[in-house]
């Protein structure tokens, strides 16, 4: 399940639906340092578009990759600035 990214932290939001995966992702990113990568594990298919949209509209973060693994959706988000 792990990608080629060196993840700093894993956030498990399985079983949670919109908007919680994005809310929890933002909270977790806020606690990280620039250059850190957050792995987010979700079961809400809507998290694919929700986290992508959030990352595109948020300064200081980059969505590196999204992976579908069975019934899980894994997102790799890098904090690029403080």
C-alpha positions in Angstrom: 0.0 0.0 0.0 2.9 2.4 0.6 4.0 4.5 -2.3 7.6 5.7 -2.9 7.0 8.7 -0.6 8.8 8.9 2.8 5.7 9.6 4.9 6.1 11.5 8.1 2.7 10.6 9.5 -0.3 8.5 8.6 -3.8 9.8 9.2 -6.6 7.2 9.4 -10.0 8.6 8.5 -11.6 5.3 7.5 -15.3 5.2 8.1 -15.6 9.0 8.1 -17.4 10.9 5.3 -17.4 14.4 3.9 -16.3 16.8 5.2 -14.3 15.0 7.9 -11.4 13.6 5.8 -10.6 17.1 4.5 -11.0 18.7 8.0 -8.8 16.1 9.6 -6.2 16.4 6.8 -6.0 20.1 7.2 -5.6 19.8 11.0 -2.8 17.1 10.5 -1.0 19.2 7.9 -1.0 22.2 10.2 1.0 20.2 12.7 3.7 19.2 10.3 6.9 20.9 9.1 7.6 22.0 5.5 8.8 19.0 3.5 6.8 16.5 5.6 4.5 14.1 3.8 1.1 13.1 5.2 -0.4 9.8 4.2 -4.2 9.9 4.5 -6.2 6.6 4.5 -9.9 7.0 3.8 -12.8 4.8 2.8 -15.0 7.7 1.5 -14.7 7.7 -2.3 -15.6 11.4 -2.3 -12.3 12.0 -0.5 -10.6 11.6 -3.9 -12.1 14.8 -5.3 -12.5 16.6 -1.9 -8.8 16.3 -0.9 -7.7 17.1 -4.5 -9.8 20.3 -4.5 -8.6 21.3 -1.1 -5.0 20.8 -2.0 -5.4 22.8 -5.3 -7.0 25.7 -3.4 -4.6 25.7 -0.4 -1.2 27.5 -0.5 1.6 25.5 1.1 0.5 22.0 0.3 0.9 19.7 -2.7 -1.1 16.6 -3.5 1.6 14.2 -4.6 -0.5 11.2 -5.4 -3.8 9.4 -4.8 -4.1 5.6 -4.9 -7.1 3.4 -4.8 -6.5 0.1 -3.0 -9.5 -2.2 -2.7 -12.0 -0.1 -0.7 -9.4 2.4 0.6 -8.4 5.7 -0.9 -4.8 6.8 0.0 -3.7 10.3 -0.4 -0.1 11.6 -0.2 0.0 15.3 0.7 3.2 17.3 1.2 3.4 20.4 3.3 5.5 22.7 1.1 5.6 25.8 3.3 4.9 27.0 6.8 
